Amino acid sequence: MAVTEQEAINLEALKRAIDDVFYSQIDSTILYYLQSCVNCKACEAACPFTPTSLEYSPVNKAEIARQLYRPRFTVWGKTIGRIIGGSKKYLSLEEAETMADYVWHCTNCGACMFVCPMAIDSGALIDLLRQVTFKAGMTPKIYTDIEQLEVSGKYWDIPVFRDAWNNLISKMKEAVGKDIPLDKKNSEVLFYASIYEAMVYPDVLIKAAKILDMLGKDWTFMSKPLGIRPPVGLVIGDKEGALDVMKRVYAYFTEMSPKYVMLTAGGFEYPALRYTMHEVLKVQPKYEVVHVTELLAKWYEEKEFEIEPIDEVITWHDPCQLGRRGGVFEAPRVLMKALSKNFKELPRHGVNSFCCSRGGGGCGLPSMVENMAKAIGIPISEKDKKFLDSTLEPLIKAGKIKVDEINKVKASEVLTGCPVCIESIGFSIDYYHANAKVNHIIELLADRIKVIKK
């Protein structure tokens, strides 16, 4: 069981958090998810955490949410349920520790929803529990410290972040051979990125800028980032903090007024910035948030450029948030098929793609989180270290399934569109000594684009 408590769990704070979340967050959709499960366990096979233990099956994790829901809203839960144990108004210390463990064994990948005969999104229920743990002060401190830097806006005071961003802009200038446009209003493309991306794959961002310049696009980049990985509060259960960050992001997007906001990251930020942000703020944006593969596929099909193909066997890993949560499946495949005649699909792909496990269920690989914390001077407690180490086992177990799929199609290179997928799959490839590599699709595509002169 993962250790997540900062200190001893405060049961009174937990009770207040449970009441707050379960009386304020339940809408008609969540109500359906809570009421409709028939316990068939079809979701087990789709979840990247059941290889670690059946204890982490979606239905089992979500049952805690149902137990907390029943005594508040059902006659059965207020009567017989309390006697036989299917209904709990509050949690004991042991149950609270179990809940805190369960919430970090879910990436909200959506796979359970697509195999469930009732279309129940167990990830949405587990997200309720994640909000409870955050409100009760049970979220790993290393996560809350990083998130609060983003919410407060003080991330720009961190020298390593400023240096990474300014170095990125300098290298973009070198790559295109001239100054790059910054914060230019009314451009066709606002190239959006986060500090996280600038630190983990600056070359991808540089090559994306080079492509925009090569194609002669009217584009602009950001003089300053809008957060560490906005809105990271959604990942750790801080809806209020995430709301503050989304207001900041929306204000900038609106001020810049582009036609497209282009992301290279297809992790949680894609559905968050394309859909969630506008739903929560109740606004109708005049711009469109897109992944880089969507724009490039569009321009490719409009004959703006050709792609010089390679002979190697390549495959595409569908990031869960870009694919299942975001609906982007076709655009990457337009580019992949042009990149190689030997493009092969993984055994499980599209809506059935097997999740990489997001670094074992935490906010990325343990080493990534540790390195970032050290770089910005956040102390890593023994409990935080123990928690981060505990996320390795799910990554290793889920990684074996993903590597077996890569080996089955004999791909020499796995391409994808999410920084955490790259890190997670890269870890698994190294761990199991697979004869393959993983990269962002931009890494391969950038050098193979040939502009069509008109």
N, C-alpha and C positions, 0 to 999 in steps of 0.2 A: 504494500500500500504506500502510495506517495505521501510524503510529509509536506504539508502545505501551510500549516498554521504558523503565524509569525511568533506568537507566544501561545499561552493557553487560550483555547477557544472561549469566547465570552458568550455564554448561552443566552443571556438576556439580550445582548445585541443581535444574536442570531434569531431570537423570537421576533424582535422588531423588524428585522430584515425579511423574514418569512411573511409576516403580516403585510408589510408594505408591498412586496412583489406580488403576492398571490391575491391581493385585493385591488391592485392597480394595473397589472400587466395582462390580465386574462381578457382576451377579446373573443369573438365568435370563432375565429380560426383556431386559436389555442384551445378553446373549449372543445372543438371537434377532436383535436389531437388527444386531449385528455380522456375523452369519453369513448373513443371508437376502437381502441386496441382490443383484439380478440386473443392476444397472447399466442399467435401462431409461430412467432420467432423466425419468420422469413427474413427479417432484417439481419440476423446473426451473420450470415455468410457474406453480406456486403460490407460489413464494418471492418475497418483496418485494425481494430483493437481486440476482436474476438480471437485472433491467433495468439494473443498474449494470455487471455483467459475468457471463458464464457461469462464470467462475472461482468465483463465490460460489454456485453451485447447491448444494443440500443434499447431494447425493451426493458432490460433489467435496470439500466441507468435511469431511464425515464420514469420508472415505477416510483422513485422517490417523489417526483413532482406530482404524480397521481395520488400518492398517499397524503401529501400535504393539501391537495385540492379537495379531496373527498369530504373531510369533516367540515369544510367551510361551505360547500355548495351542494352536497347530496344528502338525502335522507338516510341512505344506507351508511354513508360515512359518519353521520352524526350518531348512529345507533349501533348496529351490529358490527360495522367495520372497526370500531374502536376496540371491540372485544376480541375479534379474531386477528387483529393486527394489520388489516389492509388500509387503515386510516389513522393518520397521526397528525394532530394539530401542530405539534412541535417535535423537534428531534432531540434524542439523547446525545451525550458527548460522542459515543461510539458511532451513532448514526450520522452525526455531523461530520466526523472524520471520513466516513465512507462517502458521503456526498462530496466533500472537498476533493477526494481522490477521483471520483467518477467524472467530475466536470473537466478534469485535465486528461481524460481518456476519451475525448471527443473533439474532432476538428470541425464539426458542423459541415461535413463534406456533402451531405444530402443523399448519400448512397442508400441509406435506409428507407427514405421516402419513395425512391423509385422502384424498390422491390416490394414494398408493403402493399398488400392487396387493398388496404384502406387509405393508402397515400398519406400515412402519418409521418410527419417530419419530427422524428424523435430529437433531432438536433435543436429544434426550437424549444422543446421542453427542457433539455439539458442546459440551454442558454438561460432559462429562467433560474435554474439552480446556480448557474455561474453568477448571475446578478445577486442572488441571495448571499453567496460566499463573499462577493465583493463588499456588499453593504455591511456584512457582519465582520469585516476586517480579516477574512480568512484567505485572501488571495496572496500568493507568494510575494514577499516584499520587493524582491528584485524586479517583478513585473510592475507593481504599483509605482515604484520609484521612477522607472523609465516612462511610464504612462503619464505621471504627474509633470514630468519635464515637458512633455508634449502639450498637455492641457494648459499649463501655465504660460507657455511661450518662451520659457527660459532655455529651451534647447539651443537657441542661437547664441547663448552666452558660453556654450561649451566649445573650447578651442578646437578640439578634434573634429567636431561637426562643421564648424565654420571652414576649417582648413580643407576638409573633404569636399565641401561644396564649391569653394573657390577654386580648388585644384581641378575639379570637374569642369567648371566653366573655362578655365585656361586651356585644358586639353581639348575641349570642344573647339575652341578657337584655332588651335594648332591643326586639328583634323580637317576643318573646312577651309583653313588658310585665310581667315578674316574674322572680324568681330562677329559674334552671334547676337541676334536680336534678343533683348531682355525686356520682359514686361510690356511688350508692344500690344496695344489695344487693337481690337477688330481684325486680328490675323485669322487666316484660315485654320491654322493648327496651333493650339497652345500645348506645348510639349510639357507634360506634367511628370514630376518624379519626386521621390522622397529622400530624406537623408539616408535611410536604410539602403535604398538602391544605390545611392552614390558611394556607399561604403562597400557593399557586397558585389556589385557588378558595374563599376564605372565604365568599363569597355563597352558594355551593351548600350548604355546611354550615349556614349560618344559615337558609336556606329549608327545609332538611330538618328542622331543629329546630322551625321554625314549623309545619310540617305535622304533626309528632308532637304538638305542643301543641294544634293546631287539632282533631285527631281525638280528643283526650282520652286519649291513650295513657299508660300507666304506663311512663315511660322515664327514662333517666339518661345523662348525658354523663361525660366523663373530666376530672378536675381537672388531670391532667398527661398528656401523651402518652407512649406506650410506646416511641417511637423516631422517627427521622427519616422513614423509610418502611419499617417492619418487614415481613419480615426482608430488608433490601436485600442481605445477604450471599449470598442465593440467586442474585441476579442477576449478581454478580461472581465467583462460584465459591468463596466462603468458607463451606463447609458447617458448619465448627465455630463460626464467628461467628454464623451464622444460627441454629444450634441454641441457643446461649446466649440470643439474642433471643427465640426462640420459647418457651423456658422462661419468660421474663419475661412474655410476652404470655399464655401459657396460665395462669400463676399468677394473673394479674389477672382473666382471664375466669372462672376457677373461683371465685375469691373473690367476685366480683360475682354469680355464679350467676343470670344472666338466662335468659329463655326463648329470646330471639334476640339475636345480636350482629349489628348492622346496619352494613354498609359502604356508602358512596357510591362508593368506588373499585372499579372492575372490572378493574384491571390485575393484575400478578402477585400482589399481596397477597390477591386473592380465593381462588384455588386454594391459595395457601400457607397461609392462615389457616383455610380450610375443610377442606382435605384433608391437605396435606403435614405441617402442624404435628402433627396427631393421629397420623398414620402414623409419623412419626419418633419422637415421644415415646411411642408405643405406648399411647395412652389412648383411652377412649371418652367424649367430652364429653357433658355433660348439657344443653348449650345447642346451638343451631343457628346457624351462621354463614350469613348471607344478604346478598344485595345489596339495596339499597333498592328496586329495581324489583320484586323478588320479594315483598317485604312489601306494597308499595302495590298490586300486581296482586291479591294475595290479598284485601286489605281492599276493593278496588274490586269484586271479584267477589262478596264477601259483603255488598255494598250498603251499606257504611259511608259512601260518598261518591259523588258524581257528578263528572264532568269536563265542563266547558264547552268544547266543541270550537271550533277555529279553521278558517278556510277555506284557509289556505295549504298548499302542497305541502311535506310534511316527510318525512324519511327517517331510518332508524336505521342507524348503523354498529355492527356487532357487535364489541366488543373481543375480541381473540383469547383472552385469559385468562379472561374472563367467559363467552365462548361456547364455543369449541372446547375449551379446557382445563377450563372450569367447568360446561358444560352448560346455561347459562342463555340460552335463546332465546325461549321463549314469553312469559315475564312482561313484558319490555319491549314486546312487540308488542300485548299486551292494552292497555297504556297508550297506545301510539302510535295504535292504531286508535280509541281513545276520544278522543284529542287532536285528531284531524283525519280527516275523511272522505276527505281527499286524501293519506293516508299511502301512500307508494310504497316498495317495496323496491328497494334498489340491485341492479344486475345480478348481482353476486356478494354473496350474503348467507348468513346461517346458518353452517353448517360450511364453506361455500365463500367466506366473506367475505375480502376482500383486506386484508392487514395494513397498518396505517398506517406501519410500520417503526420505531416507538418512537424517533422522533427520529434515524433513520438507523442504528439498531442499538446506540447507546450507552444510557446510563441517562437517557433523555430528550433534549430538544433541547439542542444545545451551549450556546445562550444561557442556558437554564434552569440547567444545571450550573455554568456560569461565574458567573452571578449569585448562586447559592447559595454557591459557594466564596468569592466576594468578600464576601458579607454576613457570613459567619462567620469571615473572616480566614484562609482557607486559601490559600496562595500558588499561583498558576498558573504552572507552569514553561513554557518555550518548547516542550518536548516534549509536555506536556499540551495546550497550545493547538493545536499542530499535529495532535495526535490528534483533538481535538474538532472542529476544522475539517474533518478528513477524513470525519467522519460526515455531513456535509451533502449530499454527492453522492447517497448512497443515499436520503436523505429526499426530495430533489428528484425523483429518478427514480421512486420508488414513489409519491410524491405526485401525479405527473402521472396515473397510472392511477386513483388514488382520485378526483381532481378530475374526470376524464373521466366516471367513473361518476355522480358527483353531477350534473354537467351533463346527462347523458343522461336522468335522471329529472326534470330541471328543478326540483330541490328548492330552496326558499328557505332552508331551515334543516336542518342535519344535527344530530340528537340522538344522544347516546351516553352511556356510563356509566363513563368512565375518564379521569383527568386528563391522562395522557400522550397518549391518542388526541385529546383536545381540542386540546392544544398542537400536535401533529404535523399534524393535519388543518387546523387554523387557519393554520399556517405555509404549507401547500400551497395553501390557498384564496387567501391573500394573494399568494403567489409567482406563481400563475397567473391572478390577477385574476378569480377566479370570482365570480359573482353569488349568493353564498350565505354563510351564517354557520354556525358550529358551537358547540353548547352542551351542557352536561350536561342530561339530561332534566328534572332537578329545577328548572332555571331556568325552563322553560316551564310545567311542571306546577303549581308552587307557587301561582301566581295563578289557576289554573283549577279548583281543587278546591272543590267545594261540598258541605259536610257535610250528610248526610241526618239530619234530626231524627227521633228515635224516641220 
